[in-house]
Amino acid sequence: MIILPAIDIKNGSCVRLKKGNFNKIKIYNTSPLDQAKLFKDHGFDFIHIVDLDGALRGKRENNKTINKIINLDIKVQLGGGIRLLSDVEELIDIGVERVILSTAAVENESFVNDVLSKFDQKYITLALDFRIYDEIPYIATKGWMNQTKINLYDFIQKNEIKNVLATDINKDGLLIGPNLKIYKKIKELNPDKNLIGSGGISKISDLNDLAEININECIVGKAIYENKISMKELANVN
């Protein structure tokens, strides 16, 4: 299991949200750079960063801070406000390991085609945040503010991107465990996808449960910040 500790950046600080709600925000570190250094010092070599300001406004906002983190010589998966082909190109050029496509990928199929025609799949992650209505997961976009009627399963099946990050918004930040039922269904329909778990992780057994359904990567955020799982424990997860 590859663990990617998470850094969400809002107004220059490292924060966490509850259920994607920007009115329920908690600051954990006023320096995302220091937080990244802490992760690196504990043995993590791959971190997940979301520019929340960028996700809301539709353009990247925290470039200086993110560039400093990249210069720590640590692998970064980055999302938030990436809407243009030039954004993807610039980020790969400065050393981002994986660029996250989310809103732009959902709203503009030709954008995905343009990206995949120019860049290797290994540089791209498709991030899909979802809410469940009548047992069906539907995708939300624009920093979780826009709820669509796009079926998560259908969208993943028709999309060529192999790295897929799926987050249950109603579990995110609540420390109540991941949505194993949805993940199982995604894996059944798409066995060749690299499905990345996210949302609700609260203990090591959650990671074991994900591993049992062949999920090999996981984003862990609030569980770290609230000391539910120690960084030492996470760094030793196989």
Long-range contacts (C-beta under 8 A, 24 or more apart in sequence): 1-207, 1-210, 1-211, 1-215, 1-216, 1-217, 1-218, 1-237, 1-238, 2-46, 2-216, 2-217, 2-218, 3-44, 3-207, 3-217, 3-218, 3-220, 3-234, 3-235, 3-237, 4-44, 4-46, 4-47, 4-48, 4-77, 4-196, 4-217, 4-218, 4-219, 4-220, 5-39, 5-44, 5-47, 5-48, 5-219, 5-220, 5-221, 5-224, 5-231, 5-234, 6-47, 6-48, 6-49, 6-50, 6-219, 6-220, 6-221, 6-224, 7-32, 7-35, 7-36, 7-39, 7-47, 7-48, 7-49, 7-50, 7-69, 8-49, 8-50, 8-52, 8-221, 9-49, 9-50, 9-51, 9-52, 9-53, 9-62, 9-65, 9-66, 9-80, 10-52, 10-53, 11-53, 12-62, 12-65, 15-52, 16-173, 16-221, 16-222, 16-225, 17-52, 17-172, 17-173, 18-172, 18-173, 18-174, 19-169, 19-170, 19-171, 19-172, 19-173, 19-174, 20-129, 20-140, 20-143, 20-144, 20-169, 20-172, 20-173, 21-144, 22-52, 22-56, 22-143, 24-173, 28-225, 32-62, 32-65, 32-69, 33-65, 33-68, 33-69, 33-72, 36-69, 36-72, 36-74, 37-72, 38-231, 39-74, 39-231, 40-72, 40-74, 42-231, 42-232, 42-234, 42-235, 43-235, 44-74, 44-231, 44-234, 44-235, 45-74, 45-75, 46-74, 46-75, 46-76, 46-77, 46-97, 47-74, 47-75, 47-76, 47-77, 48-76, 48-77, 48-219, 49-76, 49-77, 49-78, 49-79, 49-80, 50-78, 50-79, 50-80, 50-100, 51-78, 51-79, 51-80, 51-81, 52-80, 52-143, 53-80, 53-81, 54-80, 54-81, 54-82, 55-79, 55-80, 55-81, 55-102, 55-103, 55-142, 55-143, 56-142, 56-143, 56-145, 57-81, 58-83, 58-103, 58-142, 59-83, 60-87, 67-94, 70-94, 70-95, 70-96, 77-125, 79-125, 79-127, 80-143, 83-111, 85-111, 85-114, 85-115, 85-118, 88-115, 88-118, 88-119, 88-123, 88-124, 89-118, 89-119, 92-119, 92-123, 96-123, 97-123, 98-122, 98-123, 98-124, 98-125, 98-163, 99-123, 99-124, 99-125, 100-124, 100-125, 100-126, 100-127, 100-165, 101-125, 101-126, 101-127, 101-161, 102-126, 102-127, 102-128, 102-129, 102-141, 103-141, 103-142, 103-143, 103-146, 105-159, 105-161, 106-139, 106-141, 106-148, 106-150, 106-155, 107-141, 112-159, 112-160, 112-161, 116-160, 116-161, 121-160, 121-161, 121-162, 121-163, 122-163, 124-161, 124-163, 125-161, 125-163, 125-164, 125-165, 125-196, 126-156, 126-159, 126-161, 126-163, 126-164, 126-165, 127-165, 127-166, 127-167, 128-152, 128-155, 128-156, 128-164, 128-165, 128-166, 128-167, 129-166, 129-167, 129-169, 129-172, 130-166, 130-167, 130-168, 130-169, 130-182, 131-168, 131-169, 131-170, 132-168, 132-170, 132-182, 137-168, 137-182, 140-169, 144-169, 152-182, 152-186, 153-185, 153-186, 153-189, 156-186, 156-189, 156-190, 156-193, 157-189, 157-190, 162-192, 162-193, 162-194, 163-193, 163-194, 163-196, 164-190, 164-193, 164-194, 164-195, 164-196, 165-196, 165-198, 165-219, 166-195, 166-196, 166-197, 166-198, 167-198, 167-199, 167-219, 168-199, 168-200, 169-199, 171-199, 171-200, 172-198, 172-199, 172-200, 173-221, 173-222, 174-200, 175-200, 175-201, 175-202, 175-222, 175-223, 175-226, 175-228, 176-200, 176-202, 177-201, 177-202, 177-206, 177-209, 178-206, 178-209, 178-210, 180-209, 180-210, 180-213, 183-210, 183-213, 183-215, 184-213, 187-213, 187-214, 187-215, 201-229, 202-228, 202-229, 203-228, 203-229, 204-229, 204-233, 204-237, 207-237
